[in-house]
């Protein structure tokens, strides 16, 4: 609320698993939020955002980079596969290009994100794996550290 009041032109969006089932309640509870979208809607929202820079102009030295969405494990205690769907990896060249651009902008550390980063690439035609991605990212100039979250089990 305070962000929107101090910067009225700011666009606020909320995303995540909860949006799938609670969007109407969220809209009612948070009238200052401009958009609510579920994780599966990322591509359509990214298209809308193409006219604006997705990467921050003055990034912190560390940032997060999503590499895979969803999960194929269907653990009895977990809702993720039902809310976020099956695993979908970002193409290796797309992730590498993003990290190179972040490096040019001063980022020194990236944390690769996914519900199960161990499964990275199994759904892509070229079938790269996490090791292939790490090898490519290790060659990015200026990048000092690569971390990842989360692996299964």
DODRENFI-875701 format. One record per atom (N, C-alpha, C, CB): residue in three letters; x, y, z. Coordinates in steps of 0.2 Angstrom, whole numbers, padded with zeros to 4 digits, always signed. Glycine has a CB too. Layout:
<pados>
ALAXYZ ...
</pados>
This chain:
<pados>
UNK+0004-0006+0000 UNK+0000+0000+0000 UNK+0004+0006+0000 UNK-0005+0000+0006 UNK+0009+0006+0004 UNK+0014+0012+0005 UNK+0018+0013-0002 UNK+0018+0012+0011 UNK+0020+0008-0005 UNK+0024+0009-0011 UNK+0019+0012-0016 UNK+0026+0002-0013 UNK+0013+0010-0017 UNK+0009+0012-0022 UNK+0007+0020-0021 UNK+0002+0008-0022 UNK+0006+0021-0014 UNK+0005+0028-0013 UNK+0011+0033-0014 UNK+0002+0029-0005 UNK+0017+0030-0012 UNK+0023+0035-0013 UNK+0025+0035-0021 UNK+0028+0032-0009 UNK+0023+0030-0025 UNK+0025+0030-0032 UNK+0019+0027-0036 UNK+0031+0025-0033 UNK+0014+0032-0037 UNK+0007+0030-0040 UNK+0008+0026-0047 UNK+0003+0036-0041 UNK+0014+0028-0050 UNK+0015+0025-0057 UNK+0018+0018-0057 UNK+0019+0029-0061 UNK+0019+0016-0051 UNK+0022+0009-0050 UNK+0017+0004-0051 UNK+0025+0008-0043 UNK+0019-0001-0055 UNK+0014-0007-0056 UNK+0016-0013-0052 UNK+0015-0009-0064 UNK+0011-0015-0048 UNK+0012-0020-0043 UNK+0008-0027-0046 UNK+0009-0018-0036 UNK+0012-0032-0045 UNK+0009-0039-0047 UNK+0011-0044-0042 UNK+0012-0041-0054 UNK+0006-0048-0041 UNK+0007-0054-0036 UNK+0006-0060-0040 UNK+0001-0054-0031 UNK+0011-0065-0039 UNK+0010-0071-0042 UNK+0012-0077-0037 UNK+0016-0072-0048 UNK+0010-0083-0039 UNK+0012-0089-0035 UNK+0006-0094-0035 UNK+0013-0086-0028 UNK+0007-0099-0031 UNK+0002-0105-0031 UNK-0005-0102-0028 UNK+0005-0110-0027 UNK-0004-0098-0023 UNK-0011-0096-0020 UNK-0015-0092-0025 UNK-0009-0092-0014 UNK-0012-0089-0030 UNK-0016-0085-0035 UNK-0021-0090-0038 UNK-0012-0081-0040 UNK-0019-0096-0040 UNK-0024-0101-0043 UNK-0030-0101-0040 UNK-0020-0107-0044 UNK-0031-0102-0034 UNK-0037-0103-0030 UNK-0040-0098-0027 UNK-0036-0109-0026 UNK-0036-0092-0025 UNK-0039-0087-0021 UNK-0039-0080-0024 UNK-0034-0087-0015 UNK-0039-0080-0031 UNK-0038-0074-0035 UNK-0043-0068-0033 UNK-0038-0075-0042 UNK-0049-0070-0032 UNK-0055-0066-0030 UNK-0054-0063-0023 UNK-0062-0069-0031 UNK-0052-0067-0019 UNK-0051-0065-0012 UNK-0045-0060-0011 UNK-0050-0071-0007 UNK-0040-0062-0015 UNK-0034-0058-0015 UNK-0035-0051-0018 UNK-0028-0061-0019 UNK-0039-0051-0024 UNK-0041-0044-0027 UNK-0045-0040-0022 UNK-0045-0045-0033 UNK-0049-0043-0018 UNK-0053-0039-0013 UNK-0048-0037-0007 UNK-0059-0044-0010 UNK-0044-0041-0005 UNK-0040-0039+0001 UNK-0034-0034-0001 UNK-0036-0046+0004 UNK-0032-0034-0007 UNK-0026-0030-0010 UNK-0028-0026-0016 UNK-0020-0035-0011 UNK-0032-0021-0015 UNK-0035-0017-0020 UNK-0029-0013-0024 UNK-0040-0012-0018 UNK-0024-0012-0020 UNK-0018-0008-0024 UNK-0014-0012-0028 UNK-0014-0005-0018 UNK-0015-0019-0029 UNK-0011-0023-0033 UNK-0015-0023-0040 UNK-0011-0030-0030 UNK-0011-0021-0045 UNK-0013-0021-0052 UNK-0015-0027-0055 UNK-0008-0017-0056 UNK-0010-0032-0054 UNK-0011-0039-0058 UNK-0010-0045-0053 UNK-0006-0039-0064 UNK-0014-0050-0054 UNK-0013-0056-0051 UNK-0012-0061-0056 UNK-0019-0058-0046 UNK-0007-0065-0056 UNK-0007-0071-0061 UNK-0003-0077-0058 UNK-0003-0068-0067 UNK-0005-0083-0060 UNK-0003-0089-0058 UNK+0004-0091-0062 UNK-0008-0095-0059 UNK+0008-0095-0059 UNK+0014-0097-0062 UNK+0014-0099-0069 UNK+0018-0102-0058 UNK+0009-0102-0071 UNK+0008-0104-0078 UNK+0007-0099-0083 UNK+0003-0109-0079 UNK+0005-0093-0080 UNK+0004-0087-0085 UNK+0010-0083-0086 UNK-0002-0083-0082 UNK+0016-0085-0084 UNK+0022-0081-0085 UNK+0023-0079-0092 UNK+0028-0085-0082 UNK+0022-0083-0097 UNK+0024-0081-0104 UNK+0020-0076-0106 UNK+0023-0087-0108 UNK+0013-0076-0105 UNK+0009-0071-0107 UNK+0010-0064-0104 UNK+0001-0072-0106 UNK+0012-0064-0097 UNK+0014-0058-0094 UNK+0020-0055-0096 UNK+0014-0059-0086 UNK+0025-0060-0098 UNK+0032-0057-0100 UNK+0031-0054-0107 UNK+0036-0063-0101 UNK+0026-0056-0111 UNK+0025-0053-0117 UNK+0023-0046-0116 UNK+0020-0057-0121 UNK+0018-0045-0111 UNK+0016-0038-0110 UNK+0021-0034-0107 UNK+0010-0039-0105 UNK+0026-0037-0104 UNK+0031-0033-0101 UNK+0037-0031-0106 UNK+0034-0036-0095 UNK+0037-0034-0112 UNK+0042-0033-0116 UNK+0044-0026-0118 UNK+0041-0036-0123 UNK+0040-0021-0117 UNK+0041-0014-0118 UNK+0045-0011-0113 UNK+0035-0010-0120 UNK+0045-0014-0107 UNK+0049-0012-0101 UNK+0055-0016-0100 UNK+0044-0011-0095 UNK+0060-0014-0097 UNK+0066-0018-0095 UNK+0064-0023-0090 UNK+0072-0014-0093 UNK+0066-0029-0091 UNK+0064-0034-0086 UNK+0070-0034-0080 UNK+0063-0041-0089 UNK+0076-0033-0083 UNK+0081-0033-0078 UNK+0082-0026-0075 UNK+0088-0035-0081 UNK+0083-0026-0068 UNK+0084-0019-0065 UNK+0090-0015-0068 UNK+0085-0020-0057 UNK+0089-0009-0068 UNK+0095-0004-0070 UNK+0101-0005-0066 UNK+0092+0003-0071 UNK+0100-0005-0059 UNK+0105-0005-0055 UNK+0105-0011-0050 UNK+0106+0002-0051 UNK+0106-0017-0052 UNK+0105-0023-0048 UNK+0110-0023-0042 UNK+0106-0029-0053 UNK+0107-0027-0038 UNK+0112-0029-0032 UNK+0117-0034-0035 UNK+0107-0032-0026 UNK+0122-0035-0031 UNK+0127-0039-0033 UNK+0125-0047-0034 UNK+0133-0039-0029 UNK+0119-0048-0031 UNK+0117-0055-0031 UNK+0110-0055-0033 UNK+0117-0058-0024 UNK+0108-0060-0037 UNK+0101-0060-0040 UNK+0099-0067-0041 UNK+0100-0056-0046 UNK+0092-0068-0042 UNK+0089-0075-0043 UNK+0087-0076-0050 UNK+0083-0076-0039 UNK+0088-0082-0053 UNK+0087-0083-0060 UNK+0083-0090-0060 UNK+0093-0084-0065 UNK+0076-0090-0062 UNK+0073-0096-0063 UNK+0075-0100-0069 UNK+0065-0094-0063 UNK+0076-0106-0068 UNK+0078-0111-0073 UNK+0073-0116-0075 UNK+0085-0114-0072 UNK+0069-0118-0070 UNK+0064-0123-0071 UNK+0058-0121-0067 UNK+0067-0130-0070 UNK+0052-0123-0069 UNK+0046-0122-0066 UNK+0042-0129-0065 UNK+0041-0117-0069 UNK+0038-0129-0060 UNK+0034-0135-0059 UNK+0038-0141-0056 UNK+0031-0137-0066 UNK+0034-0147-0055 UNK+0037-0153-0052 UNK+0034-0159-0055 UNK+0037-0152-0044 UNK+0038-0164-0056 UNK+0035-0170-0058 UNK+0035-0176-0052 UNK+0039-0173-0064 UNK+0037-0174-0046 UNK+0037-0179-0041 UNK+0031-0181-0038 UNK+0042-0177-0036 UNK+0026-0177-0037 UNK+0020-0178-0034 UNK+0020-0181-0027 UNK+0016-0183-0039 UNK+0024-0178-0023 UNK+0025-0181-0016 UNK+0019-0180-0012 UNK+0031-0177-0012 UNK+0017-0185-0008 UNK+0011-0185-0005 UNK+0009-0179+0000 UNK+0010-0191+0000 UNK+0014-0175+0002 UNK+0014-0170+0006 UNK+0014-0163+0003 UNK+0019-0170+0011 UNK+0015-0163-0004 UNK+0016-0157-0008 UNK+0011-0155-0013 UNK+0023-0157-0011 UNK+0009-0149-0013 UNK+0004-0146-0018 UNK+0007-0144-0025 UNK+0000-0141-0015 UNK+0014-0143-0025 UNK+0017-0139-0030 UNK+0015-0142-0037 UNK+0024-0139-0030 UNK+0015-0149-0038 UNK+0014-0151-0045 UNK+0006-0150-0047 UNK+0015-0159-0045 UNK+0002-0149-0042 UNK-0005-0148-0044 UNK-0006-0141-0045 UNK-0009-0150-0038 UNK-0002-0136-0042 UNK-0003-0129-0043 UNK+0001-0126-0049 UNK-0001-0125-0037 UNK+0007-0129-0049 UNK+0012-0126-0054 UNK+0013-0130-0060 UNK+0019-0125-0051 UNK+0010-0136-0060 UNK+0010-0141-0066 UNK+0017-0145-0066 UNK+0010-0137-0072 UNK+0017-0148-0072 UNK+0023-0152-0073 UNK+0030-0148-0074 UNK+0022-0157-0079 UNK+0035-0151-0074 UNK+0042-0147-0075 UNK+0042-0145-0082 UNK+0048-0152-0073 UNK+0045-0138-0082 UNK+0046-0135-0088 UNK+0052-0131-0088 UNK+0040-0130-0090 UNK+0057-0133-0091 UNK+0064-0130-0091 UNK+0064-0124-0096 UNK+0070-0135-0092 UNK+0068-0119-0094 UNK+0069-0113-0099 UNK+0075-0116-0103 UNK+0071-0106-0095 UNK+0075-0114-0109 UNK+0081-0116-0114 UNK+0087-0113-0111 UNK+0079-0113-0121 UNK+0092-0118-0112 UNK+0099-0116-0109 UNK+0102-0110-0112 UNK+0104-0122-0111 UNK+0101-0108-0119 UNK+0104-0102-0121 UNK+0100-0096-0119 UNK+0103-0102-0129 UNK+0094-0097-0117 UNK+0090-0091-0114 UNK+0093-0089-0107 UNK+0083-0093-0114 UNK+0094-0095-0103 UNK+0097-0093-0096 UNK+0104-0090-0097 UNK+0097-0100-0092 UNK+0108-0093-0101 UNK+0115-0091-0102 UNK+0115-0083-0104 UNK+0119-0095-0107 UNK+0110-0082-0109 UNK+0110-0075-0111 UNK+0108-0070-0105 UNK+0105-0074-0117 UNK+0103-0072-0101 UNK+0101-0068-0096 UNK+0106-0067-0091 UNK+0095-0071-0092 UNK+0110-0072-0089 UNK+0115-0072-0084 UNK+0121-0068-0087 UNK+0118-0079-0082 UNK+0123-0068-0093 UNK+0128-0064-0096 UNK+0126-0056-0096 UNK+0129-0066-0104 UNK+0119-0055-0097 UNK+0117-0048-0097 UNK+0117-0046-0089 UNK+0110-0047-0099 UNK+0116-0050-0085 UNK+0116-0048-0078 UNK+0123-0047-0076 UNK+0113-0054-0073 UNK+0128-0051-0078 UNK+0135-0050-0077 UNK+0137-0043-0080 UNK+0139-0055-0080 UNK+0135-0041-0086 UNK+0137-0035-0089 UNK+0134-0029-0084 UNK+0134-0034-0096 UNK+0129-0030-0081 UNK+0126-0025-0077 UNK+0128-0025-0069 UNK+0118-0026-0076 UNK+0133-0029-0068 UNK+0137-0029-0062 UNK+0135-0035-0057 UNK+0135-0023-0059 UNK+0131-0039-0059 UNK+0129-0045-0054 UNK+0135-0049-0054 UNK+0123-0049-0057 UNK+0137-0051-0047 UNK+0143-0056-0046 UNK+0141-0063-0044 UNK+0147-0053-0041 UNK+0134-0063-0042 UNK+0132-0070-0040 UNK+0125-0071-0042 UNK+0132-0070-0032 UNK+0123-0077-0045 UNK+0117-0079-0046 UNK+0115-0085-0042 UNK+0116-0080-0054 UNK+0108-0085-0041 UNK+0105-0091-0038 UNK+0100-0094-0043 UNK+0102-0090-0031 UNK+0101-0100-0045 UNK+0097-0103-0050 UNK+0091-0106-0046 UNK+0101-0109-0054 UNK+0085-0105-0048 UNK+0079-0107-0045 UNK+0075-0112-0048 UNK+0075-0101-0043 UNK+0072-0116-0045 UNK+0067-0121-0047 UNK+0065-0126-0042 UNK+0070-0125-0053 UNK+0059-0128-0042 UNK+0057-0133-0037 UNK+0061-0139-0037 UNK+0049-0135-0038 UNK+0064-0141-0042 UNK+0068-0147-0043 UNK+0074-0145-0048 UNK+0064-0153-0044 UNK+0079-0142-0046 UNK+0084-0140-0051 UNK+0087-0146-0054 UNK+0089-0135-0048 UNK+0087-0151-0050 UNK+0091-0158-0053 UNK+0088-0160-0059 UNK+0090-0163-0048 UNK+0081-0158-0061 UNK+0078-0161-0067 UNK+0079-0156-0072 UNK+0071-0161-0065 UNK+0083-0151-0072 UNK+0084-0146-0077 UNK+0085-0149-0084 UNK+0089-0141-0075 UNK+0082-0147-0089 UNK+0083-0149-0096 UNK+0080-0156-0098 UNK+0090-0149-0096 UNK+0078-0160-0094 UNK+0075-0166-0096 UNK+0070-0166-0101 UNK+0073-0171-0090 UNK+0066-0160-0101 UNK+0060-0159-0105 UNK+0062-0155-0111 UNK+0055-0155-0101 UNK+0068-0153-0112 UNK+0070-0149-0118 UNK+0073-0154-0123 UNK+0076-0144-0116 UNK+0072-0152-0130 UNK+0074-0156-0135 UNK+0081-0158-0135 UNK+0072-0153-0142 UNK+0086-0153-0133 UNK+0093-0155-0133 UNK+0095-0159-0127 UNK+0097-0148-0134 UNK+0091-0159-0122 UNK+0091-0163-0116 UNK+0098-0161-0112 UNK+0092-0170-0117 UNK+0099-0154-0111 UNK+0105-0152-0107 UNK+0103-0154-0100 UNK+0106-0144-0108 UNK+0108-0154-0096 UNK+0106-0155-0089 UNK+0109-0150-0084 UNK+0109-0162-0086 UNK+0108-0150-0078 UNK+0111-0145-0073 UNK+0118-0144-0074 UNK+0109-0147-0066 UNK+0122-0150-0075 UNK+0129-0149-0076 UNK+0131-0145-0082 UNK+0132-0156-0076 UNK+0127-0146-0087 UNK+0129-0143-0094 UNK+0127-0135-0092 UNK+0124-0145-0099 UNK+0122-0133-0089 UNK+0120-0126-0088 UNK+0126-0123-0083 UNK+0114-0126-0084 UNK+0128-0127-0078 UNK+0133-0124-0074 UNK+0140-0123-0077 UNK+0134-0129-0068 UNK+0141-0128-0082 UNK+0147-0127-0086 UNK+0147-0120-0090 UNK+0149-0133-0090 UNK+0141-0119-0093 UNK+0141-0113-0097 UNK+0141-0107-0093 UNK+0134-0114-0101 UNK+0138-0107-0087 UNK+0137-0101-0083 UNK+0144-0100-0080 UNK+0132-0102-0078 UNK+0148-0105-0079 UNK+0155-0104-0076 UNK+0159-0100-0080 UNK+0158-0111-0074 UNK+0158-0100-0087 UNK+0162-0096-0092 UNK+0160-0089-0092 UNK+0161-0100-0098 UNK+0154-0087-0089 UNK+0152-0080-0089 UNK+0157-0075-0086 UNK+0145-0079-0086 UNK+0159-0071-0090 UNK+0164-0066-0087 UNK+0161-0062-0081 UNK+0166-0061-0093 UNK+0165-0061-0076 UNK+0163-0057-0070 UNK+0159-0060-0065 UNK+0159-0051-0073 UNK+0156-0066-0067 UNK+0152-0070-0062 UNK+0156-0073-0057 UNK+0147-0075-0066 UNK+0155-0072-0051 UNK+0160-0075-0046 UNK+0157-0081-0042 UNK+0162-0070-0041 UNK+0150-0082-0042 UNK+0147-0087-0038 UNK+0141-0089-0041 UNK+0146-0085-0031 UNK+0140-0096-0042 UNK+0133-0099-0044 UNK+0131-0103-0038 UNK+0134-0103-0051 UNK+0124-0102-0036 UNK+0121-0106-0031 UNK+0115-0109-0035 UNK+0119-0102-0025 UNK+0112-0114-0031 UNK+0105-0116-0034 UNK+0101-0118-0028 UNK+0106-0121-0039 UNK+0094-0117-0029 UNK+0089-0119-0025 UNK+0083-0122-0029 UNK+0086-0113-0020 UNK+0080-0127-0027 UNK+0081-0132-0023 UNK+0082-0139-0027 UNK+0075-0133-0018 UNK+0085-0144-0024 UNK+0085-0150-0027 UNK+0081-0155-0023 UNK+0093-0152-0027 UNK+0080-0161-0027 UNK+0075-0166-0024 UNK+0079-0172-0023 UNK+0069-0167-0028 UNK+0079-0176-0018 UNK+0075-0175-0012 UNK+0079-0170-0007 UNK+0074-0181-0008 
</pados>
